[in-house]
Amino acid sequence: MYVPDRVVTNAELSAGLGEDVDEFLRDTLGIRQRHFCSEQQATSDLATEAGRQALVRAGIAPEEVNWLIVATDTPEYISPPTAAVVQSNLRLRNAMFYDLNTACAGFVTALDAGCKLIITEPAFESVLVIGAYAMSKYINWTDKYTSTMFADGAGAVVLRPLEGKPAYLGAVFEADGSYHDYIGVYGGGTRFPSTPASLEKGEQLLQFKKRFPREFNVEHWPALIERLMKKIGRRVQDINLILFTQINLSAIRDSMARLGLSMERTHYIMDRWGYTGSACIPMALDDAVQKKKLKPGDLLVMCASGGGFAMGASAFYWA
């Protein structure tokens, strides 16, 4: 994983907004600080650093990577894909690439796609999957709802086939596109092209246009995980570690309670790194691994939700 150097505390944001937002951010969302890109950094820079670390830890040479998937909804450009820049930066000369955008559910979706590439293409030995997020580039700094929650970072994994018992057990997904006009960056595409008028309206910035129901994630996350466990023939109680989208600590606590699991079986990172969208689950995974919260044979579940809306949950045996 990788986060940029610039650290911004709740106190700094409170001073800029002229309103104390620290108590809500700490107690409800669980956020104490976050990292933002410098003016010179873009999404590919974050993804490149996370990808480079993943290759080193996996002992994989760049030319061994067959495919690169970059999950992001803060792309480098409208076109070409951010993955093209990352492929060039990492010198993955034998890797095909693409970007995947299911908003903050992107990494779990990309992980599923990467696993199926390996399963269906026997010649593939390595797939690099990266979740990257540079939402600070789209923040309206006068809006206390968006300027206080979002942050920048990237996380990456290398997928490789294993002999013996399968490590990838499966995934389930849920989506409802009628939520497409609730939250997003609506400018710059074909609906609101980059014109002086759209810039004046703030269409190029992240906007909450409608509010999601307060208990939205708590209603959906546990049900999605229960569906996944039924699909793979395991019990919820068998799960050793669940990683959720790192958007709201209260929602994670409530979801774990509904599942009948203790908080020891989850892990969160938003206290240090804020909400990093499609990067937050691989970042949380890396942090959990560093803290030795996973051992070989453990049942790992990753559950993500993103604007639009799209949700997914996947299950693995940790190798």
Secondary structure, 3 states (H helix, E strand, C coil): CECCCEEEEHHHHHHHHCCCCHHHHHHHHCCCEEEECCCCCCHHHHHHHHHHHHHHHHCCCHHHCCEEEEECCCCCCCCCCHHHHHHHHHCCCCCEEEEECCHHHHHHHHHHHHHHHHHHCCCCCCEEEEEEEEHHHHCCCCCHHHHCCECEEEEEEEECCCCCCCCEEEEEEEEEEEECCCEEECCCCCCCCCCHHHHHCCCCCEEECCCCCCCHHHHHHHHHHHHHHHHHCCCHHHCCEEEECCCCHHHHHHHHHHHCCCHHHECCCHHHHCECHHHHHHHHHHHHHHCCCCCCCCEEEEEEEECEEEEEEEEEECC
